[in-house]
């Protein structure tokens, strides 16, 4: 079980952000969790001060080993019932390219940009507390390793000051609960 974070900064480009803002359609509330759950999770997922070294970072890279097939991970990330089962929070996911999603009771929203079954998921992704129209790109690559899978996560184009919060969130809201779910 290995988890690695690449500390190197990746250069961000305004063009990528502009393209994704244009590609990701503005849409209203896709799903609403209970008011109490939503407020509690939104507070937990809101910006927290970044360490000085990470304040300017707008991308992160993680590699996580799972004791499951690429298909099981792909389905857990793209099917509403499975996502809700591992996260413990409501999710609505249209598992098609261009399909909208709303996860964690509506706190994370976006669209599936590219889907290659059991290999890759690319999403225009945003927490609802970010400024309207601001989307980042999340890419999950699923690499089989015998009966296990290496999930390579690249999250790019997010606002400065969000790195530390997002890095913690990927571990606590995706990586750790998904490992428990897939056992």
C-alpha positions in Angstrom: 0.0 0.0 0.0 1.9 3.0 -1.3 0.8 6.6 -1.5 3.0 9.2 -3.1 2.6 12.9 -3.6 4.7 14.7 -6.2 5.9 18.0 -4.6 7.0 19.5 -7.9 5.0 22.5 -9.1 3.3 22.1 -12.5 2.9 25.2 -14.6 -0.7 26.3 -15.0 -2.0 27.9 -18.1 -4.8 30.3 -18.4 -5.8 28.6 -21.6 -6.6 25.3 -19.9 -8.7 27.1 -17.3 -10.5 29.1 -20.0 -11.2 26.0 -22.1 -12.6 24.2 -19.1 -14.7 27.1 -18.0 -16.2 27.2 -21.5 -16.6 23.4 -21.8 -18.2 22.9 -18.4 -21.7 24.1 -18.5 -23.2 26.2 -15.8 -25.9 24.3 -14.1 -28.0 24.7 -11.0 -28.4 22.5 -8.1 -28.2 18.9 -9.2 -28.7 17.4 -5.8 -29.1 18.6 -2.3 -28.0 16.7 0.8 -29.6 17.4 4.1 -29.1 21.0 5.3 -27.1 20.0 8.4 -24.9 17.5 6.5 -24.3 20.0 3.8 -23.3 22.8 6.2 -21.0 20.5 8.2 -19.2 19.1 5.1 -19.0 22.4 3.4 -17.3 23.9 6.4 -14.9 20.9 6.4 -14.2 21.2 2.7 -13.8 25.1 2.6 -10.5 26.7 2.2 -8.0 26.3 5.0 -4.8 28.3 5.1 -2.2 26.6 2.9 1.4 26.1 4.0 3.6 28.8 2.5 5.3 26.3 0.2 2.0 25.3 -1.3 0.2 28.6 -1.5 0.9 29.0 -5.3 0.4 25.4 -6.3 -2.4 24.8 -8.7 -1.9 21.1 -9.3 -1.3 17.9 -7.4 -0.3 14.3 -8.3 -1.0 11.2 -6.2 -0.5 7.5 -6.7 -2.5 5.1 -4.6 -2.4 1.3 -4.7 -5.8 -0.5 -4.3 -6.4 -4.2 -3.8 -9.1 -4.3 -6.4 -9.5 -4.4 -10.2 -9.6 -1.3 -12.4 -13.2 -2.2 -13.2 -14.3 -2.1 -9.5 -12.6 1.3 -8.9 -14.0 2.7 -12.2 -17.5 1.7 -11.2 -17.2 3.0 -7.6 -16.1 6.4 -9.0 -18.8 6.6 -11.6 -22.0 4.9 -10.3 -24.1 6.9 -7.9 -25.0 4.1 -5.5 -21.5 2.8 -5.2 -20.0 6.3 -4.8 -22.6 7.1 -2.1 -21.8 3.7 -0.4 -18.1 4.3 -0.1 -18.4 8.1 0.7 -21.3 7.8 3.0 -22.9 10.9 1.4 -25.5 11.2 -1.5 -24.2 11.3 -5.0 -25.9 11.7 -8.5 -23.6 10.7 -11.3 -24.5 10.4 -15.0 -21.8 7.8 -16.0 -21.5 9.0 -19.6 -19.0 11.4 -21.3 -20.6 14.9 -20.9 -22.7 13.6 -18.0 -23.1 15.8 -15.0 -22.3 14.8 -11.4 -23.1 16.1 -8.0 -21.3 14.4 -5.1 -21.0 14.7 -1.3 -24.5 15.9 -1.0 -24.0 18.6 -3.7 -20.8 20.0 -2.5 -18.7 18.9 -5.5 -20.2 19.3 -9.0 -19.0 18.9 -12.5 -19.1 17.0 -15.8 -17.4 13.9 -17.1 -15.1 15.0 -19.9 -13.5 11.7 -21.0 -14.3 8.2 -20.0 -12.4 5.1 -21.1 -14.0 2.2 -19.3 -11.8 0.7 -16.6 -8.8 2.9 -17.7 -9.4 6.6 -17.4 -11.9 9.1 -16.0 -11.4 12.9 -16.7 -13.7 15.4 -15.1 -14.3 19.1 -15.0 -14.6 19.3 -11.2 -15.4 22.1 -8.7 -16.4 22.5 -5.1 -19.5 24.8 -4.9 -17.7 27.3 -2.6 -15.4 28.3 -5.5 -16.3 31.3 -7.6 -19.0 30.5 -10.2 -17.6 29.2 -13.4 -14.2 28.1 -11.9 -13.5 24.5 -12.7 -10.4 22.3 -12.4 -9.5 19.1 -14.2 -9.4 15.8 -12.3 -7.9 12.8 -14.1 -8.0 9.3 -12.7 -5.8 6.7 -14.6 -6.3 3.1 -13.5 -3.2 0.9 -14.1 -3.6 -2.8 -13.5 -0.9 -4.5 -11.4 -1.7 -8.1 -11.3 -4.9 -8.4 -9.2 -4.4 -4.9 -7.8 -4.6 -1.4 -9.4 -2.5 1.7 -9.2 -4.7 4.8 -9.3 -2.9 7.8 -10.6 -4.7 11.0 -9.7 -3.8 14.3 -11.3 -5.8 17.4 -10.2 -4.9 20.5 -12.2 -6.1 24.1 -12.6 -7.5 24.7 -9.2 -7.2 28.2 -7.5 -4.1 29.2 -5.6 -4.3 28.5 -1.9 -6.4 25.3 -2.3 -3.6 22.7 -2.5 -3.4 21.7 1.2 -7.2 21.4 1.5 -7.6 19.4 -1.7 -4.7 17.1 -0.9 -6.2 16.3 2.5 -9.6 15.9 0.9 -8.4 13.4 -1.7 -7.1 11.2 1.0 -9.9 11.5 3.5 -12.9 11.7 1.1 -11.7 9.4 -1.7 -8.6 7.3 -1.1 -9.1 6.1 2.5 -12.9 5.4 2.3 -12.5 3.8 -1.2 -9.8 1.4 0.2 -12.2 0.3 3.0 -15.1 -0.1 0.5 -13.1 -2.2 -1.9 -11.9 -4.7 0.7 
